[in-house]
Amino acid sequence: MAKFMLKDLKNKHLYIVVTIYLAILLSAFNVYAGDLTLEWDAPTTNTDGSSLSDIAGYTLYYGIASDTYDHSIDVGNVTTYKVTNLVDGTTYYFVVTVRDTSGNESESSNQLITTTDAPPAPEPEITINDSVAPVDDLHIPFGDITEFNSSDQSITVANDGNEDLVIGNITQADQLSTPFRTLTDNCSSQHVAPSGKCSFTVRFSPDTVGQFSDVINIPSNDSSESMTAIALNGTGLSSATNNPPSKPQPKSPKNRGKGYGRKVDFKWKKSSDPDGDTVSYQLNICEDPDLTTGCIMESNILADTGQDIYYAGIGSFSIGLLFFGIVIILPFNKEPCRKLHLFVATIAVTGMFFLVSCGRGGDNSVTSSNSTFSQEEITREVSEFRSSTTYYWQIVADDGKGGKTFSDVWSFETK
């Protein structure tokens, strides 16, 4: 067979399809390695013009000087290949040849010259999130708080760069009259390593009625953001009258959503009560937007049934069992009865420890009937919906003292 040359490749060109996209630490001398994907067109004819049909594979040659190739790779019979472990910031020269099943190798293709990207310069990058959605907007709205009560929100400072983030002293714009206070400050004067983070807490505790605002300033060595400001605001309400809960926020089923089945999980964000009152909820589900026709009412959904109450109940019952065990054994001093009542007392005490261990669950939610409560939201499961029907739903937050707040009305369709 006549020798064929790669110059007869279609368009006789070698293409870069992806530049270096992955940088990893290669050694202790800050040398970085990357990957480069090359692509070329397969030849269709031999040098004598005859059809080429017995390609066995390709060989890729490359080096760091023109026409000097220190590396060769048998890439097989493919027209795309990824070269790995290239050094960032270096110019490379590539050619490729093709061979047939008889071992004949073509001349080199055109030479491709490319310079890999230089490694990124060391630079810290500050990222700040807070506990109020949206978490990355540098704004914490505390909402309404009755005077002499308080609300805490957390702020997390992360370093998304590749050099230590040095944080200065975190301050507030108003140091004297503001009802905002910085607590548990684990960030001021700290060095945060790459991918590391720290956090602190801000408390809003109004002692008068009115609207308040302040700014938290976070200085750092991030060259593009040397001072980051977080806006704070909140409203102090009078303690002389009852204040209603905050407006419930529906989350699921999505407004105007479609394709729901006969069983639906309703989710909404919990309301906060500025007076600190316990909030219960009523879930109204009807077949008209005025919530008057074909309604399902789910009432007295309590969001504040926490584990502390649950433990207290278990603890009281367990202590009762303990005393019961003690009492039943004390009156029986005769030998025939002593062993029997010792056994019964042992069972009672064992039951106490069993119930205590069962009560101390490891999660942060409590499920009551078909409702689940988490720190931020409530889920209520409702069944037996009719198919091909549009339903409208609303949540009513009730503080039990005459204060009620209504959510927006959302709708969904069953399939």
PEVENLIN-V50150 format. One record per helix or strand of 2 or more residues. SS is the DSSP state (@ for helix, = for strand). FROM is the first residue (numbers start at 1). LEN is the number of residues. Records with the same first field share a line. If there is no record, write none. Layout:
SS: FROM-LEN  FROM-LEN
//
This chain:
@: 6-3  10-3  307-24  335-25
=: 14-5  24-2  32-9  55-9  71-6  80-8  91-10  112-4  126-5  139-8  151-9  165-3  171-2  180-4  191-2  197-8  210-11  227-11  249-4  257-4  264-6  280-7  296-7  366-3  371-3  377-6  390-9  404-3  410-5
//
